[in-house]
Amino acid sequence: MRTNLEKAQIGQNVPIRRLVTGLWQMADQERDGKTYDLDAAAQALVEYARDGFDSFDMADHYGSAEIVAGMAHKALRDAGEPTPTILTKWCPAPGPMSEATVRRGVETALEQLDLPAVDVMQFHWWRYESSEYLTALGHLMRLREEGLIREIGLTNFDASHLNLVLKEGIAVGSNQVCFSLLDRRAAGALSDVAAANGVSILAFGTLCGGFLSDKWLGAPEPAKIDDWSRMKYKRFIDASGGWGKFQSLLTALERLARKYEVSISNIATAWTLNHRAITATIIGARLGEAEHRNDNKKALNLQLDAQDLTAIEDVVNSMPAIPGDCGDEYRKPPFLTASGDLSHHLATMPAVFPVVQSTVRPERTLAESVSIWEEKAGFSRAIRSGNRISVSGTTATGNEGNPVALGDPGAQTTFILDKISAALEALGGTLGDVTRTRIYLRNEADWQAVSAVHASYFKDIRPANTMIAGILLIGPYDVEIEVEADLFDGESVSRD
């Protein structure tokens, strides 16, 4: 008999449990060429589903997770039992996102799962500087209309870029981000955007790879970790003040665990589910090894009172906050991932804009975009002369010449600054090298929204800035921005 675990909803079409079974650790279990008994793993997932844990989260790079989930789905279907909700992720390398490329990404997942449609296809994008993610999401919308996917999800998108995607008319059902007592980045602006637009936030990392549990209370700091999940979340512990601060948190949680006769993990899960914007939390499963289903269920019936929440907040507020915004750990330092520094991975990604040498002044290099106006009007997207980079006035114009995020000057500014960042990177610079920004606004009333986005990119860089309002910009745009940058002795300065 199935346990009646609490349900929620993603978008209009997909029911989901508030406790989702995560299969990320299958990649760890199959690491270094380890063989895995797929039949046994699928049977284990069948038992999870029969116990009410029938929402499965996976990705294209989680080892054999899609295959195993598909086998479990088929076994339940063939037995005439309710089938699980399947959430998977597509994480392509940045590059041209043609309709054929996106279709193949979805079809590959369907082949692995042996399903005609996937409930939620979650999309990850490595570099916002490449706006091809908007193109890819547009194609996913059409595949949704065809019935190959039921809902579109995002993974590791921050508030500004979730808002930008929504303003482009993409029907986003969910956004999966790290959220826990150690990582509260999603509790602010992202929650506001999600709540205002009916987007479910799916929280992973809630138990910090198992560190938020009774096992680690009073335990010595581990000197060596071989488990990928714990390697990742030990970095979060270090960034949150270290092992001593973490033990203080566990001690506070243990007091509440004794009060309610539950586990530390239950308290951590209940705290997460208590947050206004969290639809579900994803709890990793090591199939065929330890499982904690009976214990995890207790979190659903646990109601922390105001005094409990205050006691928790007193501790977490004394700990350093995880830096940056949601998903930054995959895109820039400090890289809080299982493998650590991803600079080598990001460095292999091609520049967004091609670079050519000036035919008139060979010492100059030019970055060019696909705009037809660069040739017609005789300008470059950006130019480098010695240590100086100048970026032309930039609007929210997409790859096909289409205006982006019309009617939302803040979202336009996000798109523009990503585009400017791409131009700088093509010429060997970064936003950290910017010394001056000039902002032109159509409407004076937009200055605060635009300034807030500008601050999110430049709050530590602090370039000189000029803002002029009441400008009749060419086209339907609300914002245009140009920048100047100086490289120190010819070397780029990190944004961070």
C-alpha positions in Angstrom: 0.0 0.0 0.0 1.3 3.4 -0.9 2.0 6.0 1.8 0.0 9.2 1.4 2.9 11.6 1.2 2.1 15.3 0.7 1.6 16.4 -2.9 2.2 19.7 -4.7 2.1 20.8 -8.3 4.5 22.0 -11.0 2.8 24.2 -13.6 -0.6 23.1 -14.8 0.3 19.5 -15.7 2.6 17.8 -13.2 1.9 16.6 -9.7 4.9 16.2 -7.5 5.6 15.0 -3.9 7.1 17.5 -1.5 9.8 15.0 -0.8 11.5 14.1 -4.2 13.9 11.2 -4.6 17.1 12.5 -6.1 19.4 10.2 -8.2 22.5 12.4 -8.4 24.4 9.9 -6.3 24.1 7.3 -9.0 26.9 9.1 -10.8 29.0 8.7 -7.7 28.1 5.0 -7.3 29.2 4.4 -10.9 32.4 6.4 -10.6 35.7 5.1 -11.8 34.1 2.4 -14.0 32.2 0.7 -11.3 29.5 -1.7 -12.6 26.0 -1.3 -11.3 23.2 -3.8 -11.1 20.5 -1.8 -13.0 17.8 -4.4 -12.4 18.4 -4.1 -8.6 18.5 -0.4 -8.7 15.2 -0.2 -10.7 13.5 -2.6 -8.2 14.8 -0.3 -5.4 13.1 2.6 -7.1 9.9 0.6 -7.5 9.9 0.1 -3.7 10.5 3.9 -3.2 7.4 4.6 -5.4 5.3 2.1 -3.6 6.2 3.8 -0.4 5.0 7.1 -1.7 8.3 8.5 -2.9 7.2 8.5 -6.5 8.8 11.7 -7.8 12.2 11.0 -9.2 14.8 13.7 -10.1 17.8 13.0 -12.4 19.9 14.4 -15.3 21.6 13.5 -18.4 24.9 13.2 -16.6 23.8 11.3 -13.5 25.3 8.0 -14.7 22.6 5.4 -15.5 19.9 7.3 -13.6 17.6 7.9 -16.6 17.8 4.2 -17.6 17.0 3.0 -14.1 14.1 5.4 -13.7 12.7 4.3 -17.0 12.9 0.7 -16.0 11.1 1.4 -12.7 8.4 3.4 -14.6 7.9 0.5 -16.9 7.7 -2.1 -14.1 5.0 -0.1 -12.3 3.1 0.6 -15.5 3.2 -3.1 -16.5 1.9 -4.0 -13.0 -1.0 -1.6 -13.5 0.2 0.6 -10.6 0.5 4.4 -10.6 3.6 5.6 -12.4 6.1 8.0 -10.9 6.7 11.6 -11.9 9.9 12.0 -13.9 12.0 15.1 -13.7 15.3 15.2 -15.6 17.8 17.8 -16.8 19.4 18.7 -20.0 22.8 20.4 -19.5 24.2 21.2 -23.0 27.5 23.0 -23.6 27.0 26.6 -24.8 26.8 27.0 -28.5 24.2 27.4 -31.3 20.9 26.0 -30.1 19.1 25.0 -33.3 15.7 23.4 -33.2 17.4 20.1 -34.2 19.9 20.4 -31.3 17.3 21.0 -28.7 15.0 18.3 -30.1 17.9 15.8 -30.0 18.6 16.7 -26.4 15.0 15.9 -25.4 14.8 12.8 -27.6 18.0 11.4 -26.1 16.4 11.7 -22.6 13.2 10.0 -23.8 15.3 7.2 -25.4 17.1 6.7 -22.1 13.9 6.7 -20.1 12.0 4.7 -22.7 9.1 7.1 -22.5 7.0 9.1 -25.0 7.1 12.2 -22.9 9.0 13.5 -19.8 7.0 15.2 -17.0 9.5 18.0 -16.4 12.5 18.8 -18.6 14.8 21.0 -16.5 17.3 23.2 -18.4 20.8 24.2 -17.2 22.9 26.8 -18.9 26.6 27.5 -18.1 27.1 31.0 -19.3 24.5 33.8 -19.4 26.9 35.7 -21.7 25.7 33.4 -24.5 22.0 34.3 -25.0 21.4 31.1 -26.9 19.7 29.8 -23.8 16.7 31.9 -24.7 16.7 30.3 -28.2 16.9 26.9 -26.6 14.0 27.6 -24.2 11.9 28.8 -27.2 12.5 25.5 -28.9 11.5 23.7 -25.6 8.3 25.6 -25.6 7.5 24.2 -29.1 8.4 20.7 -27.9 6.1 21.2 -25.0 3.3 22.0 -27.4 4.1 18.8 -29.3 3.7 16.8 -26.1 7.3 15.6 -25.7 7.5 17.4 -22.4 4.8 18.4 -20.0 6.5 21.3 -18.2 9.7 23.2 -18.6 12.0 23.6 -15.6 15.2 25.5 -15.0 18.1 24.6 -12.8 20.5 26.9 -11.1 19.0 30.1 -12.5 19.2 33.3 -10.4 16.4 35.8 -9.8 17.5 38.2 -12.6 17.7 35.5 -15.3 14.6 33.7 -14.2 12.8 37.1 -14.5 14.3 37.6 -17.9 13.2 34.2 -19.1 9.7 34.8 -17.9 9.5 38.2 -19.6 10.4 36.4 -22.8 7.1 34.5 -22.5 8.7 31.1 -21.5 6.3 29.1 -19.5 8.5 28.0 -16.6 7.1 25.6 -14.1 10.0 25.2 -11.8 13.5 26.3 -10.9 15.8 23.9 -9.0 18.5 25.5 -6.9 20.6 24.8 -3.8 18.8 25.8 -0.6 19.5 24.8 2.9 20.3 26.1 6.4 23.8 26.8 5.1 22.8 28.2 1.7 19.9 30.7 2.0 20.5 32.6 -1.3 17.2 31.6 -2.8 15.2 33.0 0.2 15.3 36.6 -1.2 14.9 37.9 -4.7 14.5 34.5 -6.3 11.6 33.6 -4.0 10.0 36.9 -4.8 10.2 36.3 -8.6 9.0 32.7 -8.3 6.1 33.5 -6.0 4.9 36.4 -8.3 5.0 34.1 -11.3 3.8 30.8 -10.0 7.2 29.1 -10.4 7.9 26.2 -8.1 11.3 26.2 -6.4 12.8 22.8 -5.9 15.5 22.7 -3.3 18.5 20.4 -3.5 21.3 20.2 -1.0 18.9 20.5 1.8 20.7 17.9 3.9 24.2 19.0 2.6 25.1 15.5 1.4 24.1 14.0 4.7 26.2 16.3 6.8 23.0 17.8 8.4 22.4 14.6 10.4 22.9 13.1 13.8 25.9 11.2 12.5 28.0 14.3 12.3 27.1 16.0 15.6 30.2 16.1 17.7 32.2 14.3 15.0 35.7 15.4 14.1 36.2 17.3 10.9 36.8 14.8 8.1 40.4 14.9 6.8 39.6 13.1 3.5 36.3 12.7 1.7 35.7 10.3 -1.3 32.0 10.8 -1.7 31.2 13.4 -4.4 28.2 14.7 -2.6 30.1 15.3 0.7 33.1 16.7 -1.2 30.7 19.4 -2.6 28.9 20.2 0.7 32.1 20.3 2.7 33.0 23.3 0.6 29.7 24.9 1.7 30.5 24.2 5.3 33.9 25.8 4.9 32.3 28.9 3.1 29.8 29.2 6.0 32.4 29.6 8.7 34.0 26.2 9.0 33.5 23.1 11.1 33.2 24.9 14.4 30.3 27.0 13.2 28.7 24.0 11.6 28.9 22.1 14.9 27.1 25.0 16.6 24.3 24.7 14.0 24.0 20.9 14.6 23.9 21.5 18.3 21.0 23.9 17.9 19.2 21.5 15.6 19.7 18.6 18.0 17.9 20.5 20.8 14.8 20.8 18.5 15.2 17.2 17.4 15.0 16.1 21.0 12.0 18.3 21.6 10.0 16.7 18.8 11.6 13.2 19.0 12.8 13.3 15.5 16.2 13.5 13.7 18.4 16.4 12.9 17.7 15.7 9.2 14.0 16.0 9.9 14.5 19.5 11.4 16.6 20.6 8.5 14.0 19.3 6.0 11.0 20.8 7.8 12.8 24.2 8.0 13.3 24.1 4.2 9.7 23.1 3.5 8.5 25.8 5.8 9.9 28.5 3.5 7.1 30.3 1.5 8.6 29.6 -1.9 9.7 26.0 -1.6 7.5 23.5 -3.3 9.6 20.4 -2.7 13.0 19.3 -1.4 15.1 16.7 -3.1 16.7 14.1 -0.9 19.4 12.0 -2.5 19.1 8.2 -2.6 22.0 5.7 -2.8 20.0 2.9 -4.3 20.9 -0.5 -2.9 22.7 1.0 0.0 21.4 3.0 3.0 17.9 4.4 2.8 16.0 6.6 5.2 12.5 6.7 3.9 10.7 6.0 7.2 12.7 8.8 8.9 12.3 11.2 6.1 8.5 11.0 6.3 8.5 12.4 9.7 9.6 15.8 8.4 6.2 16.2 6.5 4.2 16.3 9.8 6.7 18.5 11.7 5.5 22.0 12.4 8.2 24.3 13.8 6.9 27.1 15.9 8.0 30.7 16.0 10.4 30.1 18.9 12.0 27.2 17.0 12.5 29.3 13.9 14.0 32.1 15.9 16.4 29.7 17.6 17.5 28.4 14.2 17.8 31.9 12.7 20.0 33.1 15.6 22.6 30.5 14.7 22.4 30.7 10.9 22.6 34.5 11.0 25.9 34.2 12.9 27.4 32.2 10.0 28.9 33.8 6.9 26.5 33.8 3.9 27.3 31.7 0.9 28.6 34.3 -1.6 26.9 35.4 -4.8 23.6 34.4 -6.2 21.9 31.1 -6.9 23.9 29.0 -9.3 27.0 31.2 -9.1 29.0 28.2 -7.7 29.0 26.7 -11.2 29.9 29.9 -13.1 32.5 31.8 -11.2 34.7 31.7 -8.1 34.4 30.5 -5.4 33.4 27.2 -7.2 31.5 25.2 -4.6 31.1 22.0 -6.6 32.1 18.4 -6.1 35.2 18.8 -8.3 36.1 22.2 -7.1 37.5 24.8 -9.5 35.6 24.8 -12.8 37.8 27.4 -14.5 39.4 24.8 -16.8 35.9 23.7 -17.9 34.6 27.2 -18.5 37.9 28.2 -20.3 37.2 25.6 -23.0 33.9 27.2 -24.0 34.1 29.3 -27.2 33.9 33.1 -27.1 30.4 34.3 -27.8 31.6 36.9 -30.3 34.2 36.3 -33.0 37.3 38.5 -33.0 39.0 40.0 -36.0 42.0 42.2 -36.5 41.5 45.7 -37.8 42.5 46.1 -41.4 43.3 49.8 -40.9 45.1 49.6 -37.5 46.6 46.1 -37.1 47.3 46.7 -33.4 43.5 46.9 -32.8 41.2 43.9 -32.4 37.5 44.0 -32.9 34.7 41.9 -31.5 31.7 41.5 -33.9 28.2 40.3 -33.3 25.7 39.1 -35.8 24.0 42.5 -36.1 23.7 43.7 -39.7 24.0 47.2 -38.4 27.7 46.9 -37.5 28.6 46.7 -41.2 25.9 49.0 -42.4 26.7 51.7 -39.8 30.5 51.1 -39.7 31.1 50.1 -36.0 32.1 47.1 -33.9 30.4 45.6 -30.9 33.6 46.3 -29.1 37.2 47.3 -29.9 40.5 46.8 -28.0 43.4 49.1 -28.5 46.3 48.3 -26.2 45.0 47.9 -22.7 41.7 49.7 -23.4 38.4 48.1 -24.4 35.4 50.2 -25.6 32.0 48.6 -25.9 29.5 50.2 -28.2 26.0 51.3 -27.0 24.2 48.0 -26.4 20.5 47.2 -26.3 18.6 44.1 -25.5 18.7 42.7 -29.0 18.6 38.9 -29.5 20.6 36.8 -31.9 18.0 37.1 -34.6 17.7 40.9 -34.3 14.6 40.6 -32.1 14.1 42.8 -29.0 14.3 41.0 -25.7 12.2 41.6 -22.6 10.1 44.4 -24.0 8.4 46.4 -21.3 10.8 45.4 -18.5 13.8 47.8 -18.3 15.4 45.7 -15.5 15.3 42.5 -17.5 16.6 44.4 -20.5 19.5 45.6 -18.4 20.3 42.0 -17.3 20.5 41.0 -21.0 22.5 44.0 -22.0 25.2 43.5 -19.3 25.5 39.8 -20.1 26.1 40.9 -23.8 28.6 43.5 -22.7 30.4 40.9 -20.6 30.6 38.6 -23.6 32.1 41.4 -25.7 34.7 42.1 -23.0 35.6 38.4 -22.7 36.1 38.0 -26.4 38.8 40.7 -26.2 40.5 39.4 -23.1 38.7 41.4 -20.5 36.0 41.0 -17.9 33.4 43.1 -16.1 36.1 43.6 -13.4 38.1 45.7 -15.9 35.2 48.2 -16.4 36.1 51.8 -15.4 33.1 53.6 -16.8 29.4 52.9 -17.7 27.0 55.1 -19.4 23.3 54.4 -19.2 20.6 55.9 -21.5 17.0 55.6 -20.4 13.9 56.3 -22.4 11.9 56.9 -19.2 13.2 58.6 -16.0 10.9 56.4 -13.9 13.0 53.3 -14.8 16.2 54.5 -13.1 15.8 52.6 -9.9 15.0 49.2 -11.6 18.0 49.7 -13.9 20.3 50.8 -11.2 19.5 47.8 -9.1 20.6 45.5 -11.9 23.7 47.6 -12.5 24.5 47.3 -8.8 24.2 43.5 -8.9 26.9 43.4 -11.6 29.1 46.2 -10.4 28.6 46.6 -6.7 32.2 45.6 -5.9 33.8 47.0 -9.1 32.3 50.5 -8.7 33.1 52.0 -12.1 32.4 55.7 -12.8 28.8 56.0 -14.1 26.6 58.4 -16.0 22.9 58.0 -16.3 20.8 60.1 -18.7 17.0 59.8 -18.9 14.5 61.1 -21.4 16.4 59.8 -24.4 14.5 58.9 -27.6 16.2 55.6 -28.2 16.1 54.0 -31.6 13.7 51.1 -31.7 11.4 49.9 -28.9 14.1 49.7 -26.2 13.9 51.3 -22.8 17.7 51.0 -22.0 21.0 51.4 -23.8 24.4 51.0 -22.1 28.0 51.5 -23.2 31.2 50.8 -21.2 34.9 51.4 -21.1 37.4 49.1 -19.6 41.2 49.2 -18.8 43.2 46.1 -18.4 45.9 46.4 -15.8 49.3 45.9 -17.6 47.4 44.1 -20.3 46.0 41.5 -17.9 42.3 41.1 -17.1 41.0 41.7 -13.6 38.5 39.2 -12.2 35.0 40.5 -11.6 35.2 38.9 -8.1 
